[in-house]
Amino acid sequence: MSPLARGAVALGQKVGPGIGLALGLSLVTLGVASAQEEPRVLDTAFGEVEIQGQPERVVTLYEGALDTSLTAGVTPLGAVATRAAEDVADYLKDEVPDIQIVGTAGEVNVEAVVGLEPDLILASSRLSEDTYALLSQLAPTVVPATEGFAPEAWKDEARLFGRALGHEGEIDRAIETVEARAAELAATFEAETSQDNAFLIRWMPQGPLVMSTELFTTGLLAAVGLDVQDDQLVPAGRPHSDPLSLEALSRVDGDWLFVATLDANGAEALDQAMQSDAFKRLSVVGNDRVVAVDGQLWTSASGPIAAQAVLDDIEQALEGVVTP
């Protein structure tokens, strides 16, 4: 029995069971409420941030934060647009049809954020200190202390946002579900793909960019058993290479080639390149192992919902190589 409960029993013995029980229940209720109101102290890129209760007016300034919030069952009031678009990424658009756009991944519209009167702001690790100084005057602002790129970094960021939202348990379970599914896919396709390598590229109007092996999606490709490579074309600390020429495409000619486009311009450039002899000569093309994917999802997003969507794409691609 807790000290609070023992006190309630003793009080009941002194003043009578009815009154004692009522007062005891009140004390227990107050004790639970006090425990719930203890602030959560989060370690962030700009020091400790205290958050009380479960925020109700959330603004996300990072695609991974929007994804995590929706995973936790919290619908933010505002978010930034995904790359090369004026709205959130397509894979989340139906979940937040009325969300207000408050900038882009590279530039926050602080006035728009002010107008939403947030009680919590979830931001990217790349938020500048000057912008943080402004936003943190409006509401607790959570910036992950993520440095560089790492395939598992999205999990730490999601857990931090989950704690900030007061929904850490939901996020832990969502991450565990992703990990379990990736392991299951790795086991399912081990016989067919255990020796296969893979490249992820994003096709832009100026040419293809080879994506780093240290990203969210390349980490998921590795988790299902593919050997993800970049042919040392991506400098350390960068998310992708410089644009490749068509003549250099042989450097990404492996067992699998996942090709992402962000917008119509990139898609048009890819269509033109696919008609070239340089593209047609690739062995991965001849083996029908080129997989077109959504660039908003594969080269910009992160979070538990995005992870499941990427695993959907991977599973669909790999199912075609399973021997009946």
C-alpha positions in Angstrom: 0.0 0.0 0.0 1.3 3.4 -0.9 2.0 6.1 1.8 -1.0 8.1 0.4 -3.3 5.1 0.7 -2.1 4.3 4.2 -2.9 7.9 5.2 -6.4 7.6 3.7 -7.0 4.4 5.7 -5.8 6.0 8.9 -7.9 9.1 8.3 -11.0 6.8 7.8 -10.3 5.1 11.1 -10.3 8.5 12.9 -13.3 10.3 11.3 -15.5 7.4 10.2 -15.4 5.1 7.2 -17.7 7.2 4.9 -16.0 10.5 5.3 -12.6 8.8 5.5 -13.2 7.0 2.2 -14.3 10.1 0.4 -11.4 12.2 1.6 -9.0 9.3 0.9 -10.3 9.0 -2.7 -9.9 12.7 -3.1 -6.3 12.5 -1.9 -5.5 9.6 -4.2 -7.1 11.5 -7.1 -5.0 14.6 -6.3 -1.9 12.4 -6.1 -2.5 10.9 -9.5 -3.2 14.3 -11.0 0.0 15.6 -9.5 2.0 12.7 -11.0 0.4 13.3 -14.4 1.3 17.0 -14.3 5.0 16.4 -13.7 6.7 18.1 -16.6 8.7 16.0 -19.1 12.2 17.3 -19.5 13.6 16.6 -22.9 17.3 16.8 -24.0 17.3 18.7 -27.3 19.9 20.3 -29.6 19.4 23.6 -27.8 19.4 22.3 -24.2 16.6 21.0 -21.9 13.0 21.7 -22.8 10.2 21.2 -20.3 6.7 20.2 -21.5 3.6 19.9 -19.4 0.7 17.6 -20.1 -0.3 16.6 -23.7 -0.1 19.6 -26.1 -3.1 20.3 -28.2 -1.9 23.0 -30.6 1.0 21.4 -32.4 3.0 22.8 -35.3 5.5 20.6 -37.1 8.4 22.1 -39.1 9.8 18.8 -40.3 8.3 16.0 -42.3 9.4 13.4 -39.8 7.7 15.3 -37.0 4.4 15.4 -38.9 4.6 11.7 -39.6 5.3 11.0 -35.9 2.5 13.2 -34.7 0.0 11.4 -36.9 1.4 8.1 -35.7 0.7 9.2 -32.1 -2.9 10.2 -33.0 -2.2 14.0 -32.9 -3.2 16.1 -35.9 -1.0 19.2 -36.1 -2.4 22.6 -37.0 0.5 23.5 -39.3 3.4 21.9 -41.2 6.0 22.7 -43.8 5.6 21.7 -47.5 7.6 18.8 -48.8 10.4 19.3 -51.2 9.5 20.6 -54.7 5.8 20.9 -53.7 3.4 23.4 -52.1 1.7 20.9 -49.7 2.7 18.0 -47.5 3.8 14.8 -49.1 1.2 12.8 -51.0 1.4 9.8 -48.6 0.1 12.0 -45.8 -2.1 14.4 -47.7 -5.4 12.6 -47.0 -4.7 12.5 -43.3 -4.4 16.3 -43.0 -6.5 17.9 -45.8 -6.9 21.2 -43.9 -3.5 21.6 -42.4 -1.9 25.1 -42.8 1.4 25.3 -44.6 3.9 27.4 -42.6 6.9 27.3 -44.8 9.3 24.9 -46.5 11.9 22.5 -45.2 14.5 25.3 -45.7 12.5 28.4 -44.6 9.9 28.8 -41.9 7.2 31.4 -42.1 7.5 32.6 -38.4 4.5 34.9 -38.7 2.3 32.0 -39.9 3.5 29.9 -36.9 2.7 32.8 -34.6 -0.9 33.0 -36.0 -1.5 29.4 -35.0 -0.7 30.0 -31.3 1.0 26.7 -30.8 1.7 25.1 -27.5 4.3 22.8 -29.0 6.6 23.1 -32.0 8.5 20.1 -33.4 11.4 21.0 -35.7 14.2 19.5 -37.7 17.7 19.1 -36.4 18.7 21.6 -39.1 16.7 24.4 -37.7 18.9 27.4 -37.3 19.7 28.8 -33.9 18.3 32.3 -34.9 14.9 30.7 -35.9 14.9 28.6 -32.7 15.4 31.7 -30.6 12.2 33.2 -32.1 10.1 30.1 -32.0 11.0 29.1 -28.5 9.4 32.3 -27.3 6.1 31.1 -28.6 6.1 27.6 -27.3 8.4 24.8 -26.2 10.4 24.0 -29.4 11.9 20.5 -29.7 14.9 20.2 -32.0 16.6 16.7 -32.2 20.3 16.7 -31.5 20.9 14.7 -34.7 24.3 15.2 -36.3 25.0 14.2 -39.9 23.1 11.3 -41.4 22.5 7.8 -40.0 20.0 5.1 -41.1 18.6 4.7 -37.5 18.4 8.4 -36.6 14.7 8.6 -37.5 13.9 6.3 -34.6 15.6 8.5 -32.0 13.9 11.6 -33.5 10.5 9.9 -33.5 10.9 8.8 -29.8 11.9 12.3 -28.9 8.8 13.8 -30.6 6.7 11.0 -29.0 7.9 12.1 -25.5 7.2 15.7 -26.4 3.6 14.8 -27.4 3.0 12.7 -24.4 2.6 9.6 -26.5 5.9 7.8 -26.2 4.4 4.4 -25.9 2.5 4.6 -29.2 5.7 5.6 -31.0 7.8 2.8 -29.4 5.2 0.3 -30.5 5.1 1.7 -34.0 8.9 1.5 -34.4 8.9 -2.1 -33.0 6.3 -2.9 -35.7 8.5 -1.5 -38.4 11.5 -3.4 -37.2 9.6 -6.7 -37.0 8.2 -6.3 -40.5 11.6 -5.5 -41.9 13.1 -8.6 -40.3 10.2 -10.7 -41.6 10.8 -9.4 -45.1 14.5 -10.1 -44.8 13.7 -13.7 -43.9 11.1 -14.1 -46.6 13.4 -12.9 -49.4 16.8 -14.1 -48.1 17.2 -16.9 -50.6 16.5 -14.6 -53.6 18.2 -11.4 -52.6 20.9 -12.1 -49.9 23.7 -11.4 -52.4 22.0 -8.5 -54.2 23.2 -5.0 -54.1 21.1 -1.9 -54.7 21.4 1.8 -55.5 18.9 4.5 -54.8 18.9 7.6 -57.1 16.8 10.7 -57.4 16.4 11.8 -60.9 16.5 15.6 -61.3 16.2 17.7 -64.5 20.0 18.2 -64.3 20.6 14.5 -63.9 20.5 11.6 -61.4 21.7 12.1 -57.8 23.0 9.0 -56.0 21.6 8.9 -52.5 23.7 8.2 -49.5 23.7 4.8 -47.8 23.1 6.5 -44.5 19.6 7.7 -45.1 16.2 6.6 -43.8 15.1 4.7 -46.9 18.5 3.2 -47.7 18.6 2.0 -44.1 15.2 0.2 -44.7 16.6 -1.4 -47.9 19.5 -2.7 -45.9 17.2 -3.9 -43.1 15.4 -6.2 -45.6 18.7 -7.7 -46.7 19.9 -5.7 -49.7 23.5 -4.5 -49.9 23.0 -0.7 -50.5 25.9 1.0 -52.2 26.8 4.5 -53.5 30.0 3.6 -55.4 31.7 6.2 -53.2 30.1 9.0 -55.1 28.5 10.6 -52.0 30.8 12.8 -50.0 30.8 12.2 -46.2 28.0 14.2 -44.4 26.0 14.8 -47.6 22.7 13.2 -48.5 23.5 12.7 -52.2 26.1 13.0 -54.9 26.5 15.7 -57.5 24.5 15.0 -60.7 25.8 12.2 -62.8 26.1 12.3 -66.6 24.3 9.7 -68.7 27.8 8.3 -69.5 28.5 7.7 -65.8 25.3 5.6 -65.3 27.3 2.4 -65.3 28.5 3.3 -61.8 25.0 2.6 -60.5 24.5 -0.6 -62.5 23.9 -3.2 -59.9 21.3 -5.8 -59.1 18.6 -3.3 -58.1 18.1 0.3 -59.0 15.4 2.3 -57.1 14.7 5.5 -59.0 12.8 8.4 -57.4 11.4 11.6 -58.8 10.1 14.6 -56.9 8.0 16.3 -59.4 6.8 16.4 -63.0 10.1 18.0 -64.2 12.1 15.1 -62.8 9.7 12.5 -64.2 10.0 14.1 -67.6 13.8 14.1 -67.5 13.8 10.4 -66.4 11.4 9.5 -69.3 13.8 11.1 -71.8 16.9 9.4 -70.2 15.2 6.0 -70.4 15.1 6.3 -74.1 18.9 6.9 -74.3 21.4 4.1 -75.3 23.3 4.7 -72.1 20.3 3.8 -70.0 19.2 0.9 -72.1 22.7 -0.7 -71.9 22.5 -1.0 -68.1 22.3 -4.7 -67.0 19.8 -3.7 -64.3 17.5 -2.5 -67.0 17.9 -5.7 -69.0 17.1 -7.7 -65.8 14.0 -5.7 -65.2 15.1 -4.6 -61.8 14.6 -0.9 -62.1 11.9 0.2 -59.5 10.2 3.6 -59.8 9.4 5.1 -56.4 7.9 8.3 -55.0 10.7 10.8 -54.4 8.7 12.7 -51.7 8.4 9.5 -49.7 11.8 7.9 -50.5 14.1 10.9 -50.5 12.5 13.4 -48.2 10.2 11.7 -45.6 10.8 9.8 -42.4 8.8 8.4 -39.6 6.8 5.2 -38.8 4.1 5.8 -41.4 6.7 6.5 -44.1 8.6 3.4 -43.1 5.6 1.2 -43.6 4.9 2.8 -47.0 8.5 2.3 -48.1 8.4 -1.3 -46.9 5.2 -1.7 -49.0 7.2 -0.6 -52.1 10.1 -2.9 -51.3 7.9 -5.9 -50.7 6.1 -5.3 -53.9 9.4 -5.1 -55.8 10.9 -8.2 -54.2 7.8 -10.3 -54.6 8.5 -10.5 -58.3 11.8 -12.4 -57.7 10.4 -15.1 -55.5 10.5 -18.5 -57.1 7.0 -20.2 -57.0 
